[in-house]
């Protein structure tokens, strides 16, 4: 950690687990900033510090092991030949959250921007003064999709006189900082923070002598602001700092006050506030920061030191189970099966044969695997299979790894590193949920109780949400289905992972074949229309053709046993049959049927 301290200079913590700090510069410590982006490949970070009135402005580089590497004193030379910013007593400094080397500095004579770590600066708002009371973060700079977006809580003059003070917004490089919301009455815009994942969403904290404080939110880059103070306790008479954070449990807003730190979740509209943790001294929380890697919140207080709090870890959400895809790549995707009690993610990746591999009749392939799901992230080891349709023969080969990170109930990010037949395939993709959400959002707020909000089955052999999961026939190991039941629509979806009975290689094994099937549920039976998708490319926007090739009927015995009957015609070859299936993954989400009247 790094801090600026009144009368005690700027200080640096010697290690994340140590209580030892070292003074790196004297005087009254000013605002500090850290840029972890420009040297991210090596794990190094760049820090900025100064004393009162921006004196001794310094740039230091530290290694991943926290060893000091370089020290320099940027001259802040104005690009027009001027002397650069005139400092405030505490001069606000903000590093860009998306692009390294970029800074915004809030001088007493205007706002300045640097693209070279402070060596040179350009004045971007003449006379606009970013607020600087006790370290409040009055500048929010950069977000995904718009590294140039800039929010400022600032003043032209006294901050209360006239109509030219308040919240300012810049939407593009070179555009003017426009007054988005003027201060009203005795209110003063004090601090701002931007959603790192959405440049149009930002939050502001207002000082109001008649109220404990006011919190605002914009979702349209400052075109309008709404009050989200909500149920924040009236005892919090001094709101001073705020930060939007992206935690494994979902996005949230944290606010530092004189009575502790409070948090409000995105899932509750950022309006329902809860006090975080215990043991924080009764002191003004003047600054907040968040470490997403360690899920750690850091609070800086006025005169009582810095404190850290591990935020609650994210439980495995069964509602992440379902079909996910990247809209850019049609006719392929993923089925996920989340087992919450063991925090496990089962993955079935249905796609098309990579170009480097031999062509097959259907040109389809699938990968399966499982991995531990922790804080919304799973690292999964994948296998690729060949075998024989509805027969006990199968051959498995290691295929590589993938990493899945669930952003929320509708979005996930996936990275893959495959070795298929000696061919290295690497990449990443952004996924969206394709199937409907039965419990994901409610599980975020209700936890395990979310399952009880779904209607229990009328009888043991009726379909229910708890039947969503991975199914197989032990006699024909190495193939099976992922079933997903949609209780509101009363539909059953099946991803069938098996082998192409129309295509036999010289070794006698059949290449992978995947089919999708969807249909209505009637009592304990569901008749699904089976679709075969062909023609696509591996993680490529290649057109596909989808053909109905027959029917699949699933009859339920109970929540752990079903029977599958099929009639399929592929390339003129008819195949019919029937086989039992049982759950491969846990049945903990199954509910007992309604008691007889």
C-alpha positions in Angstrom: 0.0 0.0 0.0 1.0 3.6 -0.5 -0.3 6.6 1.4 0.1 10.4 1.7 0.1 11.6 5.4 -0.4 15.0 6.8 2.9 16.2 8.4 4.4 12.8 7.9 5.1 12.7 4.2 4.4 9.8 1.8 4.9 6.3 3.0 5.1 2.8 1.4 4.2 -0.5 3.0 7.1 -2.9 2.9 5.0 -6.0 2.2 1.3 -6.9 1.9 1.5 -9.0 5.1 3.8 -6.6 7.0 2.9 -3.7 9.3 6.2 -2.0 8.5 6.2 1.2 6.5 9.0 3.4 5.1 8.9 7.1 4.4 9.7 7.8 0.7 9.3 11.6 0.8 8.8 14.3 3.4 6.5 17.3 4.0 2.8 17.0 4.0 2.1 13.9 1.9 -0.1 14.6 -1.1 -2.4 12.4 -3.1 -0.8 9.1 -4.4 -1.6 7.0 -7.5 -0.4 3.6 -8.8 -0.2 2.5 -12.4 -0.1 -1.3 -12.6 -0.6 -1.4 -16.4 2.4 0.0 -18.2 4.7 -2.7 -16.8 2.1 -5.4 -16.2 4.0 -8.1 -18.1 6.8 -8.1 -15.6 4.4 -7.6 -12.6 6.0 -4.3 -11.9 4.0 -1.2 -10.9 4.6 2.6 -11.1 3.7 4.8 -8.2 3.3 8.6 -8.0 3.7 10.8 -4.9 4.2 14.4 -3.9 4.2 16.8 -1.0 2.0 19.9 -0.5 1.3 21.9 -3.6 2.6 19.1 -5.8 6.2 19.6 -4.5 8.7 16.9 -5.2 6.4 15.1 -7.6 8.0 11.6 -8.0 7.7 8.5 -10.1 8.9 5.2 -8.7 8.9 1.7 -10.2 8.7 -1.4 -8.0 9.1 -5.0 -9.0 6.6 -7.8 -8.5 8.6 -8.6 -5.3 8.1 -5.0 -4.1 11.7 -4.1 -4.7 12.5 -0.5 -5.7 13.8 -0.3 -9.2 13.8 3.3 -10.4 13.2 6.8 -9.1 12.6 9.9 -11.3 11.1 13.3 -10.9 8.9 14.1 -13.9 9.0 17.7 -14.9 5.4 18.1 -15.9 6.3 20.2 -18.8 3.4 21.8 -20.5 3.1 20.8 -24.1 2.6 24.5 -25.0 5.8 25.4 -23.3 4.2 26.4 -20.0 5.4 25.4 -16.6 2.7 22.9 -16.1 0.1 22.6 -13.3 0.1 24.8 -10.2 -0.5 22.5 -7.2 -3.3 22.6 -4.7 -2.3 22.0 -1.1 -3.4 18.4 -1.8 -3.3 17.9 -5.5 -5.6 15.1 -6.8 -3.8 12.6 -9.1 -5.5 9.7 -11.0 -4.0 7.1 -13.2 -6.0 5.7 -16.1 -7.7 2.4 -15.3 -7.4 1.0 -18.8 -4.2 2.3 -20.4 -0.8 2.7 -18.8 1.3 5.8 -18.7 -1.7 8.1 -18.6 -2.4 10.5 -15.7 -4.8 13.3 -14.9 -3.7 15.9 -12.4 -6.0 18.4 -10.7 -4.0 21.7 -10.4 -5.3 24.9 -8.8 -5.2 26.5 -12.2 -6.9 23.7 -14.2 -7.0 20.1 -15.1 -4.0 18.5 -16.8 -3.6 15.2 -18.7 -0.3 13.3 -19.4 0.3 10.5 -21.8 3.9 9.8 -20.8 3.8 9.3 -17.0 4.1 12.9 -16.2 7.0 14.0 -18.3 4.7 16.3 -20.3 1.2 17.5 -19.6 -1.6 19.2 -21.5 -4.1 21.5 -19.9 -7.6 20.2 -20.7 -9.8 22.4 -18.6 -8.6 25.9 -17.8 -9.6 27.1 -14.3 -11.4 23.9 -13.3 -10.2 22.7 -9.9 -10.8 19.1 -8.9 -11.9 18.9 -5.3 -9.2 17.9 -2.9 -10.6 17.6 0.7 -8.7 15.0 2.7 -7.9 12.7 -0.2 -11.5 12.2 -1.6 -11.2 10.7 -5.1 -12.5 13.6 -7.2 -11.2 12.2 -10.6 -12.4 9.0 -12.3 -10.4 8.3 -15.4 -11.0 5.5 -18.0 -13.2 2.5 -18.4 -13.4 -0.5 -20.7 -14.7 0.6 -24.1 -13.6 4.2 -23.5 -10.2 4.8 -22.0 -10.7 8.6 -22.5 -13.9 9.0 -20.4 -13.3 11.4 -17.5 -15.5 12.3 -14.6 -14.5 15.1 -12.2 -16.1 16.6 -9.1 -14.8 20.1 -9.5 -15.2 23.8 -9.0 -14.8 27.1 -10.9 -14.3 29.4 -8.0 -15.9 28.9 -4.6 -17.8 25.6 -5.4 -21.1 27.1 -4.1 -21.5 30.4 -5.9 -22.8 30.7 -9.4 -23.9 27.7 -11.5 -20.6 26.5 -12.9 -19.6 24.0 -10.2 -20.5 20.3 -9.7 -20.0 17.2 -11.8 -18.1 17.4 -15.1 -17.9 14.7 -17.8 -15.7 14.2 -20.8 -16.8 11.5 -23.3 -13.9 11.6 -25.8 -10.3 12.6 -26.2 -10.2 16.2 -27.2 -13.8 16.9 -26.2 -14.5 19.5 -23.5 -15.2 18.7 -19.9 -18.9 19.6 -19.7 -20.8 20.5 -16.6 -23.2 17.5 -16.2 -24.8 18.4 -13.0 -24.5 21.7 -11.2 -24.3 21.9 -7.4 -27.7 22.7 -5.9 -28.0 25.1 -2.9 -25.2 24.3 -0.4 -24.5 20.9 -1.9 -21.0 20.3 -3.2 -19.8 17.5 -5.5 -17.0 15.8 -3.5 -16.0 12.5 -5.1 -16.7 10.4 -8.2 -16.0 6.8 -9.3 -16.7 5.1 -12.7 -17.7 1.5 -13.4 -14.6 0.0 -14.9 -16.7 -2.2 -17.1 -19.1 0.4 -18.3 -18.0 4.0 -19.1 -21.6 5.2 -19.1 -22.1 4.3 -15.5 -20.6 6.4 -12.7 -21.3 7.4 -9.1 -20.9 10.6 -7.2 -20.8 11.7 -3.6 -22.2 15.1 -2.6 -21.5 17.0 0.6 -24.7 18.5 2.0 -24.7 20.4 5.3 -28.4 19.6 5.9 -28.0 15.9 5.2 -25.6 13.1 6.1 -24.6 13.0 2.4 -26.1 12.3 -1.0 -25.1 9.5 -3.4 -25.9 9.8 -7.1 -25.7 7.4 -10.1 -25.7 8.0 -13.8 -26.1 5.2 -16.4 -25.9 7.5 -19.5 -22.5 9.3 -19.1 -23.9 12.1 -17.0 -27.0 13.0 -19.1 -29.0 12.4 -15.9 -28.3 11.5 -12.3 -30.5 9.6 -9.8 -30.3 9.6 -6.0 -29.2 6.2 -4.7 -28.7 7.2 -1.0 -31.4 4.6 -0.3 -31.4 3.2 3.3 -27.9 4.4 4.2 -28.1 5.0 8.0 -28.6 8.7 9.1 -25.8 8.1 11.6 -23.3 8.3 8.8 -23.0 12.0 9.1 -19.8 12.4 7.1 -19.6 10.5 3.7 -16.2 11.1 2.2 -15.0 8.4 -0.2 -16.5 5.9 -2.6 -15.4 3.3 -5.0 -17.2 1.1 -7.6 -15.7 -2.5 -7.4 -16.1 -5.7 -9.4 -16.1 -8.5 -6.9 -16.6 -12.2 -7.5 -20.0 -11.8 -5.9 -21.0 -9.1 -8.3 -20.5 -5.4 -8.9 -20.9 -3.2 -5.8 -20.4 0.4 -4.6 -18.5 1.0 -1.3 -18.7 4.2 0.6 -16.4 5.4 3.4 -17.9 7.4 6.2 -17.2 8.4 9.8 -18.9 5.2 11.1 -17.3 2.6 8.8 -17.5 1.4 5.3 -20.9 0.5 3.7 -21.6 -1.6 0.6 -24.5 -1.8 -1.8 -24.8 -4.4 -4.6 -25.7 -3.9 -8.2 -28.3 -6.6 -7.9 -30.2 -4.4 -5.4 -29.9 -1.2 -7.5 -27.0 0.2 -5.4 -29.6 1.3 -2.9 -29.6 -1.2 -0.1 -26.7 -0.6 2.2 -24.9 -2.9 4.6 -22.0 -2.1 7.0 -18.9 -4.1 6.1 -16.8 -5.9 8.7 -15.8 -5.2 12.3 -12.8 -3.6 14.0 -12.5 -0.5 11.9 -11.6 2.4 14.3 -14.1 5.2 14.7 -12.5 7.6 12.2 -13.2 9.2 8.9 -12.6 6.8 6.0 -10.9 9.2 3.6 -10.0 6.8 0.8 -10.9 3.3 -0.5 -9.2 0.9 -2.9 -9.9 -2.6 -4.0 -7.5 -5.5 -5.0 -9.5 -7.8 -7.4 -6.9 -10.5 -7.4 -7.1 -11.0 -3.6 -10.7 -9.8 -3.3 -9.4 -7.3 -0.7 -10.8 -3.9 0.2 -8.4 -1.4 1.6 -9.6 1.6 3.7 -7.4 4.6 4.5 -8.6 6.6 7.6 -7.8 10.0 8.9 -5.2 9.5 11.6 -6.0 5.8 12.4 -4.0 4.1 9.7 -4.9 1.8 6.8 -7.0 -1.3 7.2 -7.9 -4.3 4.9 -10.9 -6.5 4.7 -11.4 -9.7 2.7 -14.7 -9.5 1.1 -17.1 -12.5 1.1 -16.1 -15.1 -1.5 -18.6 -16.0 -4.2 -20.4 -19.2 -3.8 -20.9 -21.5 -6.8 -24.2 -20.5 -8.3 -26.3 -23.4 -9.7 -28.0 -20.9 -12.0 -24.8 -20.7 -14.1 -25.8 -24.1 -15.4 -27.1 -23.9 -18.9 -26.2 -23.1 -22.5 -23.7 -20.3 -23.2 -22.3 -19.0 -26.5 -20.5 -16.2 -28.3 -23.0 -14.5 -30.7 -20.1 -14.0 -33.2 -19.6 -17.7 -33.6 -22.9 -19.3 -34.6 -23.7 -23.0 -34.2 -21.3 -23.8 -31.3 -21.1 -23.1 -27.6 -20.9 -24.5 -24.1 -23.1 -26.3 -21.7 -22.2 -25.8 -18.0 -23.3 -27.9 -15.1 -22.6 -26.3 -11.7 -22.6 -28.5 -8.6 -22.8 -26.0 -5.7 -22.1 -28.3 -2.8 -18.7 -29.4 -4.2 -18.1 -26.1 -6.0 -17.5 -28.0 -9.2 -18.0 -26.9 -12.8 -18.7 -29.5 -15.5 -18.1 -28.3 -19.1 -19.2 -29.7 -22.4 -17.8 -27.6 -25.3 -19.6 -28.4 -28.6 -17.9 -27.0 -31.6 -16.5 -27.9 -35.1 -13.3 -29.8 -35.9 -10.3 -27.5 -36.1 -8.8 -27.0 -39.6 -5.6 -28.7 -38.6 -7.3 -32.0 -37.9 -8.6 -34.5 -40.5 -12.1 -33.9 -41.8 -15.0 -36.1 -40.7 -18.4 -36.6 -42.2 -20.1 -34.2 -39.8 -16.9 -32.2 -39.0 -18.0 -31.9 -35.4 -16.1 -32.3 -32.1 -16.6 -31.9 -28.4 -14.5 -31.5 -25.3 -15.5 -32.3 -21.8 -14.0 -31.7 -18.4 -14.5 -30.5 -14.8 -12.7 -28.2 -12.4 -13.0 -26.5 -9.1 -15.1 -23.4 -9.1 -13.8 -20.7 -6.7 -15.0 -17.1 -6.6 -16.7 -17.5 -10.0 -13.6 -18.8 -11.7 -12.9 -22.4 -12.8 -9.8 -23.9 -14.4 -10.8 -27.0 -16.3 -8.7 -29.8 -17.8 -10.3 -31.0 -21.0 -10.4 -34.4 -22.8 -11.5 -35.2 -26.4 -13.2 -38.5 -27.1 -13.6 -41.0 -29.9 -15.8 -44.1 -29.5 -18.8 -46.0 -30.8 -22.4 -44.8 -30.8 -24.4 -46.4 -27.9 -21.6 -48.9 -27.2 -19.0 -49.2 -24.5 -16.0 -48.5 -26.6 -14.3 -45.1 -26.3 -10.8 -43.5 -26.5 -9.9 -40.5 -24.5 -7.0 -38.0 -25.1 -5.9 -35.0 -23.1 -6.8 -31.9 -25.0 -5.7 -29.0 -22.9 -7.2 -26.5 -20.5 -9.7 -23.7 -20.3 -10.5 -21.0 -17.8 -14.0 -19.8 -17.2 -14.9 -16.6 -15.3 -18.5 -15.8 -14.6 -19.0 -12.0 -14.7 -22.7 -12.2 -13.7 -25.7 -14.3 -14.5 -25.6 -13.3 -18.2 -21.9 -12.9 -19.1 -18.8 -15.0 -18.8 -15.2 -14.8 -20.1 -13.4 -17.9 -21.4 -9.8 -18.6 -22.2 -8.6 -21.8 -23.8 -5.2 -23.4 -24.4 -5.6 -26.6 -26.4 -3.2 -29.2 -27.8 -5.2 -31.3 -30.3 -3.3 -33.8 -32.4 -0.1 -31.8 -31.8 -1.8 -28.5 -32.9 -1.8 -25.6 -30.4 -5.0 -23.7 -30.3 -5.2 -20.7 -28.0 -7.6 -17.8 -27.6 -10.3 -16.2 -25.6 -14.0 -15.4 -26.1 -16.8 -13.5 -24.3 -19.9 -15.6 -23.6 -23.5 -14.8 -23.1 -26.2 -16.9 -21.6 -28.4 -18.5 -24.3 -30.8 -20.4 -22.2 -33.3 -18.8 -19.8 -32.4 -18.1 -16.2 -34.5 -20.0 -13.6 -32.5 -19.3 -10.4 -29.3 -17.5 -11.0 -30.4 -14.0 -10.1 -32.4 -15.1 -7.1 -29.5 -17.3 -5.9 -27.3 -14.2 -5.7 -29.6 -12.7 -3.1 -31.3 -15.7 -1.5 -28.5 -18.3 -1.6 -29.7 -21.9 -1.2 -33.2 -20.7 -0.4 -33.6 -19.7 -4.1 -34.2 -23.3 -5.0 -37.2 -23.5 -2.6 -38.9 -20.7 -4.5 -39.4 -23.1 -7.4 -42.5 -25.2 -7.3 -41.9 -28.8 -6.1 -42.9 -31.6 -8.5 -46.4 -33.1 -8.2 -44.9 -36.6 -8.1 -41.5 -38.2 -8.0 -41.5 -39.0 -11.7 -42.2 -35.4 -12.8 -39.6 -33.1 -14.2 -38.2 -30.4 -12.0 -35.3 -27.9 -12.0 -33.2 -30.3 -9.9 -32.9 -32.6 -12.9 -30.7 -30.1 -14.7 -27.3 -31.8 -14.8 -25.0 -34.4 -16.4 -26.5 -37.8 -17.3 -25.1 -41.0 -18.7 -25.5 -44.8 -19.2 -22.8 -46.6 -17.1 -22.8 -49.4 -19.7 -21.7 -46.9 -22.5 -19.3 -44.7 -20.6 -17.6 -41.9 -22.4 -20.8 -40.4 -23.9 -24.0 -38.9 -22.4 -26.2 -35.9 -22.1 -26.5 -32.6 -20.3 -30.1 -31.9 -19.5 -31.6 -28.6 -18.6 -35.2 -28.2 -17.5 -36.9 -24.8 -17.8 -39.7 -24.8 -15.2 -41.4 -21.6 -16.3 -41.6 -22.7 -20.0 -41.9 -26.4 -19.1 -39.3 -27.2 -21.8 -36.5 -29.7 -21.7 -33.2 -29.1 -23.5 -30.7 -31.9 -24.1 -27.1 -31.7 -25.4 -26.3 -35.2 -26.6 -22.6 -36.0 -26.8 -21.9 -39.2 -28.6 -20.3 -40.6 -31.8 -21.2 -40.5 -35.5 -22.7 -43.9 -36.4 -22.4 -43.0 -40.1 -18.6 -42.4 -40.1 -16.1 -45.1 -39.0 -12.4 -44.5 -39.1 -9.9 -47.3 -40.0 -9.2 -47.8 -36.3 -12.9 -48.7 -35.8 -13.7 -45.7 -33.6 -16.3 -43.2 -34.7 -15.6 -39.5 -34.6 -17.4 -37.2 -32.1 -20.9 -36.2 -32.8 -23.1 -33.7 -30.8 -26.7 -33.0 -31.2 -29.1 -30.6 -29.5 -32.7 -31.4 -28.7 -35.6 -29.3 -27.4 -39.2 -30.0 -26.7 -42.2 -29.7 -24.3 -42.6 -31.7 -21.1 -45.9 -33.5 -20.6 -46.2 -35.2 -17.2 -43.2 -37.5 -16.8 -42.3 -37.5 -20.6 -40.7 -35.1 -22.9 -40.5 -35.6 -26.7 -37.7 -33.5 -28.2 -36.9 -32.5 -31.7 -33.2 -33.4 -32.5 -31.1 -31.0 -34.5 -27.8 -31.7 -36.2 -25.6 -28.6 -36.9 -22.9 -28.8 -39.6 -20.7 -26.6 -41.7 -19.2 -24.3 -39.0 -15.6 -23.5 -38.2 -13.7 -23.8 -34.9 -14.3 -20.6 -33.0 -15.0 -18.9 -36.3 -18.0 -17.0 -37.8 -18.6 -19.6 -40.4 -22.2 -20.2 -41.6 -23.8 -23.4 -40.4 -26.8 -25.4 -41.4 -29.1 -27.0 -38.9 -31.3 -30.0 -39.8 -34.0 -31.9 -37.9 -32.9 -35.5 -37.9 -35.5 -37.1 -35.6 -36.8 -37.3 -32.1 -35.5 -38.1 -28.6 -38.0 -39.0 -25.9 -37.0 -38.7 -22.2 -39.2 -40.5 -19.7 -38.5 -39.7 -16.0 -38.6 -42.3 -13.3 -37.4 -40.0 -10.6 -34.9 -37.2 -10.1 -32.0 -39.5 -10.7 -33.2 -41.9 -13.3 -34.6 -41.5 -16.8 -35.0 -43.6 -20.0 -34.1 -42.2 -23.4 -35.6 -43.5 -26.6 -34.5 -42.2 -30.0 -35.2 -42.4 -33.7 -32.5 -40.7 -35.8 -31.8 -40.4 -39.5 -28.4 -39.1 -40.6 -27.4 -39.1 -44.2 -30.1 -41.6 -45.0 -29.0 -44.0 -42.2 -31.8 -44.7 -39.7 -30.9 -45.6 -36.1 -33.4 -46.4 -33.3 -32.9 -47.5 -29.8 -33.5 -47.1 -26.1 -31.2 -46.9 -23.0 -31.4 -45.9 -19.3 -29.6 -43.0 -17.9 -28.6 -41.9 -14.4 -27.2 -38.8 -13.0 -23.4 -38.4 -13.1 -23.4 -35.3 -11.1 -25.1 -34.5 -7.7 -28.9 -34.6 -7.2 -28.7 -32.2 -4.2 -31.0 -29.7 -5.9 -33.8 -32.2 -6.4 -36.9 -31.4 -4.3 -39.3 -33.9 -2.7 -42.7 -34.1 -4.4 -45.8 -32.5 -3.0 -47.4 -34.5 -0.2 -50.6 -36.3 -1.2 -53.7 -34.5 0.1 
